[in-house]
Amino acid sequence: MPTVRLFLTALLIPLFLAHPAVPQQARAKAKKPGIVIQIPKDPSLVWMVTVGGRGYDNWAALARVKLPNKTHPSYPKSGKKRGADTWLCHECHGWDYRGKDGAYSSGPNYTGIKGLRAMRGKDPDDVFSEIRSGVHVFPKKLLPDVVAERIALFVSQGQYNPEFVIDTKTGKLLKGNPTNGRPHYQNLCALCHGFDGKFRNLGTAQNPRYVGTIATQNPWAFMHKLRNGQPGQAMVALMSLPFGVLEDLLAYAQKLPQK
């Protein structure tokens, strides 16, 4: 898909799509959401997978609903997080999709919950059933079927092998050439983030975070957003580009100012 078309479609929030790869049981029951949206006439599989990737990131922003303030009932008491964030997929399964066996094997994000790698390549219907299982406790009014089925599609067909790109223990980038990544960043990313990555503060006034901050401190999250876009925001999803380009982009982003 051409970059221009990717940019245009990333601006939109697709909540209902018809495609043979998405769960049949969910699609049959799905009701049209009460918001105005637009989708391509010929949605590609990659495009739909990136929608699910944004749902994995923050399904509430994708569905335009408010996360519960209370901690998720299945979130381990031994975990260090509380409140709304515990309802997000990556908070338990990790930005590298490996849960307790990946970057979340220790530290403030440790929960002891397994990752999703075993679900890669599975029938999206089976993944959807897991999302709707009792342990996840996602009522349909909170997480609509039309959003859950996109997440299922991403889990089935959108994962990659982060450990081949980023060292699990140190977060050090194992691949990528910042020189090669520079023109891609300047042409694809700088329009919104600035050439130094500081045009937008992605954190708070008290704790500012910029492109360079996230790329260095959480390269797993950076790569996920690079591939799938930012939920609820007009950010390009670059999954259709060669993976080496994304590795180079991450390498260059790590050279940008963190403060």
Buried (B, 14 or more C-beta within 10 A) or exposed (E): BEEEEBBBBBEEBBBBBEBEBBBEEBBEEBEEBEEEEEBBEEBBBBBBBBBBBBBBBBBBBBBBBEBBEEBBEBBBEEBEBEEBBBBBBBBBBBBBBBBBBBBBBEEEBBBEBBBBBEBBEBBBBEBBBBBBEEEBBBEBEBBBBBBBBBBBBBBBBBBBEBBEBBEBEEBEBEBBEBEBBBEBBEEBBBEBBBEEBBEEEBEEEEEEBBBBBBBBEBBBBBBBBBBBBBBBEEBBBBBBBEBEBBBBBBBBBBBBEBE
